[in-house]
Amino acid sequence: MKRKICSFVCVICLIFSFSFVLSSCDTNEASGIASAQINDNGELILVYNDGREQNLGVVVGRDGIDGQDGVDGINGTNGQDGTNGENGTVGSLVITSDGSSIPAASAKGLRSAVSIICNFQATIQQGGWRPGSSSTTTQDYSSAGSGVIYQMDKSEGDAFIITNYHVVYDASSNTENGISEDISVYLYGSEIEEKAIEATYVGGSLYYDIAVLRIEDSEILASSSAQAIDVSDSDKVGVGDSVIAIGNAQGYGISTSFGIVSVDSEYITMTAADGKTSVSFRVIRVDTAVNPGNSGGGLFDDEGNLIGIVNAKIVDEDVEGIGYAIPSNVAVAIADNIIDYCYETDIERVQRALLGITVTTSDSKAIYDSETGKIYIEETVSVYEVSESSLANGVLMEGDVLVSATLNGNTTEVTRQYHIIDMMLNVRAGDTVIMNILRDGAEMTVSIQITEDCLAAY
C-alpha cells in the first residue's frame, strides 16, 4: 500500500533582487576575551583584553536551594526548575520570563495529541488508445496527518478530534464526498497497529480546512493518560510569543518543535484540498518547524494550551521558517459548529450565518501594553457595504464604525477586522447579535435577529 504524507503546503515563489555584505567573523586581539568567571552572586563576568568588563547576569543558583536566582532564560531572576542544584550548579533551563516550562508545556500538549492514518481507494484508468483496449484498476493508499483531542468522556472512551479537512479528504478517492471511510487514530506513545483507534468523520469544511472526527467506546482511550486540550484565547497571542508545534511530522510519529510567533494574524490564499478551489485562510505565522504530517496537529503556547491548528507552510528554496496555523478561536468555533450541526445528522458542512455586510479597516496602529509587555495592532473597523436583501439591510449603514458586538451575553470589542467575521461562526439560528456602533460620530446600539435563511454551507 502506498502512503502519502499529508501536506497542505503553500508554494509561493518569492523573486527578489538584493545585495548584502557579510561582516568579517575575525576578532582582533585588542577586543578579545581575557577571562571569564562567576562571582559570588552567580553572575558571569567577562573581562576583555582592553580592560572592559561585561556582566551577563546570573547563570547559576546562588546556593542551589529551590533554584532561587537560577536561570530564567533571560535575566536569571527567580528561575524555576532549578530545584536541588548542588552548590549553585545550573538548574533546568526555563525558557520564558514568567517561569513556565517548555518541557512541561510539551508534555501537556502531547497528552492531547494524536496521529491520524486515513486509508483510501482510487480507480485508475489504464490501457492504450484503441477502443476497448483500456482497463481500470483499484489502488489502495493512505495518508498520514495529526489531530488534537477536543472533547473527551474518558469513562465512556468517547472523544471528538479536531484535524485538518485535507487530512481526511482526497479528491481522487472513490468515496462520494472524498472523505476516507477507514480512519485510525493513535495516541502519543501508542503508535503501533495494535493500539489503532477507529474514528468516524463527523463533518468539515474545505474552505476553513477543519474537520471533526468521532471516537466511541474505545478501551484504549479510556485506559490511557490522554486528556482533552485546554484552549487559549488566540486573540491574545502576540508577536514573539513562544510556541510548540506537536504532530506526526513526515508520518514518523508524534514529535514536537519549538519557535515563536512571527505574525499574530494574517491572511494567506492558496488552492484548497480539492486542487481547484481558491481559498483564503486567517492564520498565525510561526517560525516553528512544520513538516508534512504536521497538518491538523496542535500549536501550543508555553503553558501547553492550544492556540492554533497547524495547516500549511511555504515551500521554497529561498524561504525558511514560515509555517502557519489556524487560530484556536477560529478552529474551535468551526469545530463547535460542526458538532452542533453535523453530529448525528445528515449535514456534513459548516453552517455559517451571514449578516450581509462587508467590513473594512479605516485606521490601524500599534499599541504597546505595558502590563503584558506586548505590542498589539488595533484597527478601526467600519461597514464598507450592506447587501440589499440581507439581515443587516436597514439596520447597519455604510460608514458605521463597529465598536463592539454581543452574542449570548458575551461582548467582543471590535479592534480587529476579523473579530466580527470570526464571531459569526458562533452564531446559531435564533440568536440575536447586538452591536454598538458609531454613526456620524454618535454612539448607538442596533440588534439583528439571526434566521435560518441566512445560514450558508461552507
Steps between C-alpha positions, in 0.01 A plus 500: 500500500629843408493772767507870446594740776227760537647837413290804417784724399487849362758519223583865447777606264671804646709687245733761639801691382729607782859518614659480841839510671602251765714644775817316581488236772861564594569649842798716581711442806428841654132423543530127579386338826779481755305308767156381607396435859191460717486730804346431842158609373506238227552763226715427195764774456696532177828697509635617163864562403440875495388493866126523441269282712158366400247354745283239322271453799429209734572162340516269805307467824651693787469213747327234291186498716171484311661659198484849656671759284553223246462513126182655361617496139536881485596686815575212732263621772280257691548218251273205569600140436836564662407278795777330698793638300799402713730785602345738250516281193272589212144369523278403204469778245175692513425664170243764587526803725183412693651171615297261284682188387515398135551129586193508727298682233607243241398214729158655547456541125616144431220362716243645260694432177408223258639372172247415229520245220234512227463219247357568153417317179519652154412361158770554238443481125759297311545391142576614148343735251298241309130450587452219747869484586473691830429354843467618857675398817439587865786643700520505881692782666508687827583842639656600832409808700437627851225614733411607853248365749243779532234347726518170686285281722775279635270271697318410178806507275337767280663805344480763229822561306587818311718466191540656155244426232778416256626227734181293456412609145646397165359616168594171331321284754215274385279619786216730404619791713875427472522424873680189621273229637789327677654738755727394786615717788804431719582653838851621581710209621258246348576539131494129414243302298363329808409837653311639199173672599223507240364846426210622287453826312251743654533795263739759367567797278709521186500879536624506860709179478360367827336161558367321807533125566315287754633219720255284696534220754878480482657302783841624384390861552323425827808334653752755371652816650353705215309819572306759303673823405478820699428779253662841529360824355689538171404869487750551783790339312779752445797521270801334664293264717647153543315223317522121476382303197405138570417260221575195290785656299587300187270226627776380733293544817412786731782747566542858618671812367551838661498860373331836526207688349616702201164660408200480730237516224510513121322356199646255250340388174562156355340216311274288717522125556289431189780638285284762329323727749678819609461561873617764744593409857564723801810359665771551761847500343776320693866414446447161668603199293188379315526200270271273298301296751473790747173594330213502750733496800493749784693823541538558874612792717762478773240367745392216273171663399379481141536821297470356150468205261800464269394493135765634260852619431683677220717269295768685306876458488544868594256490794562367850284471809161618374223274627134571564230399746127570504438703821338303781204740521419421136576126518293446814209712371495287184526177702208606720301592189568157349405319821179704537384462140661177374529253787232232465339686207526479121679837480876485436599866455539810716184712520607862522266794560541790258403854601542630148761765572852562376735654755818695446784644708486879501794547738773284653775555757730314739423515873754413772355331808728580794332239722567207266806646334350419162416707196166457326339633185179696548271572207196719444246275327213644302225382267603525136186360338159359597322250273146603413335166574697427819413497869711812552316705238323788672686430825861578412616766256811563295753687714375368835796438733469169686596551865389172659279199438310296758384140450331297772623740767862496383631832374791532257672834454547536125865606475591278204310444178492125559316535834159549339576244226606229745210567736250395234632141525353489852159632395207257478151544358284677758787698652500878522817695420518834680742755358628821650586737213601856422292665230603851399683527832198402711501176699201270461399136546336281235375141504481235228291183537660195338270281291539165322491683166838666563688171559740395225694175468881531490 
